[in-house]
Amino acid sequence: MEPVIKINPGASKWDIRQKVWDYIEENNLANFPRPVHNRIPNFKGAFVACAKVAELQAFTQSAEVKVDPDKPLEGARLAVLQARKTLLVPTPRLRTGLFNKIIPPQGANKEQLRICASSQGVKDFSVPVGLDAQVKVDLVVVGSVAVSEKGCRIGKGEGFADMEYAMMASMGAVNDSAVVVTVVHDCQVVDIPEELMGDHDLTVDYILTPTRVIKTNCQLPKPQGIIWTKLDTEKLERIPILKKMRALEEQAGKDVTLGAPSLAAESSLQTEQPKKQPRRRPRRDMQQDVEGEFSKESTRERRVEAEQKTRQRPARMRKDSRGDGRGDKDGETRKPQKGKNRETTKDQGVEQGGGETGAQRKLPLSVTTVYLGGIPAGLRVSELKTALREREAAPLRLTWQGAQHRAFLDYSDPQAADQALEALQGLCLNDHNLQAELAKSQRGGTRSGQSIKRQKPSAALKSKMAPPDTQSDTAGKTEQ
């Protein structure tokens, strides 16, 4: 079958990666997380491709299977658990060790196994496996950015899959009979020149796509152990388990001489790969919902807008709102109270409520709520928030009800909600299509200058879980 993506002569590994990532993005072939650049792409149809691993004879004959923690391999991890085989997953970026063994709850059903196969499940249902453990891996499933029908594989450029296999070879966990499988989209199968492959690069025996099972008959050897000259002291500092393995091999009399920094990694990674932008965690005092926060930028914009509105109000109105007595309904002159004065003007134009956080009080007087249903089990609220930001549909507040497979998104006005609904059409997470529609219950608002007591968070949550008629009644009572 002719590759969809054409590779130019003389292209480097990084050129090939960039071309594949660009093609997947331009043709909308991936699910969350996006963009796919600098990742193993979570392509559409990954679960279909992963299910084919159970059809391989090598899978049937295997007892212990190692599957990488990448998102598109979640279906392969599920297949291993459903077959009641031992599932080993490398610790992310090898920070705390080499493997984690996934142990599902006793008598786990399919839905529980699906959760165990997710990234959160890998954290919650795993135990570490030490270097001295007697491990015999029969089948290895790895993610790829690009792969050729001849078995040449290119990862995202950090070398972890290659190093993990080399470490397994060094500790005797794999031998020449081990089978290596990769799962990719059809477009990721490209022509990769064999001369780009080094002795440290991992090759594959099978390629699974949504439409094909390709046996590569690859003749290139797989890594036989760690090549220490390709590592340096900086790499050892970042991956502590390498230090332990180096000490063990040194005791065994092997040459563990490290290489110079310039030889420590793939040259294209050092010279061509753009640096990842660090993820900045939002501060806790920003707009947030029951579980988390949204972007600093949107909060800052709202604060600036509120300050501008306050400055634009007539001086008399600002003076009246400070409580100097001129606007008092009884006609009495009150002396301003120090302290209380500042409290009431601090959040000018915001409904006041008892026992709520500052972020909740900063919501508009009225909001329009969107219902989001069909949320798959195992999805984390952080993943949903990222997907909302990517579609430019981040709400003022998100009420997360993952156990009920739903969430409620509050927007400032009907127009913002309509724009969000349009952006959320076709949203697919973990191969589940989510349902977005206008919620039947809407929050009631008040006229400017009035003050009502908001519901306590628990009451607000109950009102959203109540039937539609009850929700409408609750909203009406709040407005009255």
N, C-alpha and C positions, 0 to 999 in steps of 0.2 A: 504494500500500500504506500502510495507516494506521500511523503510528509507535507503537512499543511504549511508549516513555517520553513522557509528556505534559509539555510545558513550560508553566509558568504565565505568564500575561500579565505583562509588566514584568520578567521574569527577566533577570538580567545574565549575561554570559558565564560568570562564576564560578559562578553558580547552576546553569547548564546543565552545566558540568563536574562539579560535585559530584553532581548528580542521576544523571548517566551512570555515574560511578565507583561510587556507592552501589549502583546497580542491578546492575552487573556483579559486584560483590563479593557482594551478597545472593543472587544467583542462580548463583554459582560458574561464571561464564562465561569465566574467564581461567586461563591457565597461569602458570608462573613468569615473571617475578617478581611476587610479591604482597606487600602489597595494591597495587591498581592506582592508588590515589590519587597525584596528582602525577606520573603517568606517561602515556605513550601505551600503552593497555592491550594486553598480549599475549594477545589473545582466543583462545578455542578455535576451531579452524577457520581460523586465519590462513594456513596453508600452502595450503589449498584456495582461499581467496580470492585469495592472491597468484598462484597458478598461472594465473588468468584474465587476468593482464596480458598474457600471450603471445598471447591471442586478439584483442587490440585491433589494429585496423589501424594506429593510431599507433605501436604497438610494432614491428610488422613493418617500418614505413618508417623507424624510428629507427636511428641509428648510435651515438650517445652518450646514455646514460641516467643521470640522477642519482637515487639512491635514498637516503633518510635512513637513519641507522644504527640506528633503533629495532628492537627484537627482533621485533615482529610482521611486519616487512618483510623478514625473512631470506629468505623464499620468493621475493620479488620480486627480490632481489639474485641469488639462485640462477638464476632464469629468465633474467636478463640475461647472466650468465656462460655458461649453457648455450647461449644463442643466439649466443655469441661476439661480443657487442657490448661497447663500452667502458663500464665501470661506474665511475661517480664517486660517492664517498660523502663527505659533509661531515665535517670533523674534529669530534669531539664538543665541543659548546659553543663551536666556532670558536676553541679555545685556541691552536692552532699554525698555523692557516691556513684556507683555504676548502675545498679539496677534497683527497681522496686518490684516486688512480687505482689500482684493484685489478688486479694482474697475476698471474694464476694460474701455477703451474709449467707448463713446456712439456709438452704432451700430457696435461694433467690429466684424470683420469677423473671420473665423477659424484660419487664420495665426496670426492675432493679439492676439487672445485668447491663442494661443500656446506660444507666447512671454510672455504674462502675467503670464502663468503657470511656466515659467522658473525662475531660481534663480534671474536673473537680472530683470525680470518682477515683481517679488515679491517686489523688492526694488523700482522700478519705478512707480508702479501702486497701492500702498498700503497706507492706513491711519491707525494710531495706534488706538487700542481699549483699553480703560482704565478699571480699576478694577470695576468702578462704572457703566459700561455699562450693559444694560439689554441684556445679551447674553444667548441663549438657543441652545446648540449644540446637534443635534440629532445623528450625525454620526462622529466618530473619526477614521482617517486613520493614522497608524503609520508604521514606518520602523522597521525592525528587523534584527538581525544577525542570530538568530535561533528561531524556534517556534515548539511546539509539536501539534499533532492533538487534544490533550486535552485542548489546549488554553494557555499553559505555554509559556511565551515569554522572550527572552533574547535580550537586546539591545547591543549597543557597549560599555557599561560599565560606562557611565557618568550620567545615571539616569534622563535625561531631559524629556523623554516621560512620565516616571512615575510621575515626579514632576509636569509637565504641567497638567496631568489629575487630580492629587491631588489638584492643585490650582484651576482648573475649578470646582471641587467638592466643595471646600471651598467657592467659590464665587457664587455657585448655578447655574453654567453654564451647568452642566451635572447632571443627576440623574440616577437611576437604569435602566431606559428605554433606555439610550444611548447605541448604538451599536459600538463596537470597531473592526476594520478590520486591518489586516496587509497584506502587499504584499511582497512576497518572491519568490526566485527560488525554484524549487521542491527539490533540494538538501538541502535546508535550513530547511526543515521539518524533525526534528529529535526527538528522544525520550529524553525528559527532565524530570528528576525525580521531582515530585511535592514538595518534601522536600526542593528543592533549592529555591522555591518561598517564598518570605517574604510578610508581610502584606502591604508593600509599592509598591510591584511589580504589574504592569499593565498586566492583562490577556486579551485575544482576543476572540471574538465571531466568526469571520470568517477569513479564510486564503485564499488568492487569489494567485495562481501560474499560469505560462503560460499554464498549462494543467488541472488545477483543481480548484474547489471552495469547500472548506472544512468548514462545520459548526461544530464547536468544542463542543457545548453544555457544555461549561466550567462551573464547579460548584464553582470554587474559587471566592471569592468576589474581587471586584475592590477597589482601594483606595477610602476611604470616605472623605479624607481631608489630609492636611499636617500633617505628624507626626514630630513634632518639635524636639523630642529627637533624631531623626536621622540626624539632621542638627547641624552645629556649627557656630560660629561667622565668620569663614573664608568663609564659603559658603554664608552667608548673605552679606558679603562684595563684593563677586564676582557677586552676583545676586541682585541688588538693589530692584527689585520689591518684593522680599521676605521680605525685611524690611518693606515695606508698608503694605503687607498682614499681617505680624506679629503684627504690630501696630493696625491694624483694629481688628484682633482677640483678642488682649489683651484688647481693649476697650469693646469688646463684652463679656468679662469675661472668655475667654477660657484660658486653661493652655498652655503657649507658651514657656515653659522651654526648653532650648537647651540642646543637648547632649554633651558628651565629644568628642574631635576630633577623637578618635579611633572608636567611634560609628557613626560618621557622614556619612560614606559612606560604600559601600559594601567592605567587608574585602579583597576580591580577587582583587578589583580595587586598593587598597592601597598597597598590597604586591606583586601582580603578574604582574600588567599591566606595560609594559615598557613605559618610558617617551617618548612623541612625540618629535621628533627633531624639533626645531623651524625653521620656514621658513625664510630664509634670503633674503631680497629684494635686487636684484642686484643694484649696483650703476648706476647713470644716465650717467656716462662717458664711459660706456662699449659699445661693439658692439651692435647696435640697429637698428631698422627699423623705419618705419613711426610712429609706435605706441608704441614700447616698447623695452625691452632689452633681451639679452640671457646670458648664464652662464658666471660667472667670470672666471671659470677654462679655458674655451676655449679661452677667450680673453688673459688671462695671458700666455697660451701656445704660442699663435700667437706672442705676444710681445717678449717672450724669443727667439722664432725662428728667428724673424726679427733682434734682436740684435746680435744673433750668425752669421747670414748671413753678417751683416755689419762688424763685426770683422774679418770675413774670407776674405773679399775683399782685394785686394792689396792696399798698402798704397797710391800708385800713383793715383789709381782710386778714393779713398776716397778724396784725396787732390783736384783732378780735379773737383769732384762734388761739392766741397765747393765754386767753382767760383773764383779760384785764377788767371784765365786768360790763363793758359797753354793750355786748350782745346778749347779756343775761336776760332771760325771759321774765324774771320778776322785777326787773328795773333797778335792782340793787347794785351798788358798787362794791365789788369784791377786791380785796387786796391780793395781788398775785402771791402765790405760795412758791417759795424757792424750791427746788427739787421737783415738785409735781409739775411745775411750769415746763421744765425741760423734758420731762418724761412724755408729756402729751404732744409736744412739738417735734420730738425726735423722729417719729415715723409719720410725718405729715401726709394726709391723704390715704392712710392705710387703716383698714379695720382693726380695731383693738380686740384682743381676746384674752381670756384668762388661761394661764398655764401653758402657753405655746411658745415655741422658740422664735427668735428674731427672724429667722429665715421664713417661717410660716406666716408671720405677721406681714411680711413684705409682699405677699401675694396681692394681686389686684382685688378690688372689691367684688368683681364678678369674673368668673373664668368659664371657659367652654371646655368640656371634658370629652375626650376621645377614648372609646373602649378598644382594647387590643386583645384579641382572643387567639386561641390555638397555640399558645406558648408551649414549646416542647419541654418535656421533663429533662432536668439536668442543665437547662440553660441558666446562666448566671445573670443577675441584674446588670452587672458591668458590661456583659456582652450586648445586652439589649440597648443600653445607653450608648455604646459605641456605634451600633447600627443606626440609632436615631440621629446621632450627630453627623454621621456620614451622609444621611439623606436630608440633612438640614431640617430635621423635624424635632429638635430637642425641646421638650416642654418646660414650663415653669416648675412643674412638680410631677413626679412619677410615683404612683402608688402601686407597689409591686405585690402581686398575689400569685406567685409562681406555683404554689401548691394547687391552686384552682386553674392553672394554665391561662392566666389573664393578667392584665395590667390596665391602669387608668392614667391617661395623660392629660394634664391640665394646661390649657393655652389661654393667652391673655384675652382673646376675643374670637368671635365666630370666624372671622377672616383667617386668622392664624391657624385655627383648627381645620378649616377647609384646605388650606395649603398643606398642612401636615397630612391630612387624609389622602390627598393626591400623591404626596411623596411616599406614603407608606403602602400604596397599592402594589401588590406583587412582592412584598417583603417576605423573604424566605430565610429562615434560620435553622440550622441543623436538619436541612432537607424537610422542614415543615413550613407550609405556607401559613402566614399569620393573617388574621382577619381584623381589619381596622374599620371602625364605623363610629358615628357620633353616638355618644352615650345618651340613654334616655333621660337620665337625671342630670341636671345642670345646677351649678351653684347659684343661689340668689344673690343679688347685689343690692346696694343702697345708694341713695343720692349723695352727692358730695357733701361732706360736712357732717353726715349722720354717723353715729357710732353704734355698732351692734356687737354682741358677744359671739365670737366664733364657737363652733362646736369643738369640743376637746378632740384630740387626734383619734382616740379610740372610737368616739361616736361618729366621726367623719368616716372612719374605715368601715364601721358597721353599716352606715347608710349606703355605701357603695356596694356592700355585699347583699343588701336587702333587695327584694323584688322591685321591678320598675315603678309600680304604683306607690309603694312605700317610700322609695327614693324621692319621687316627685312631691309627696306630702311633706317629707322632711325638709326639702328645699323650700317649700312654700312657707312652712312654719318659721324657718330661719329668716326668710325675707320679711315676714310680718314683724 
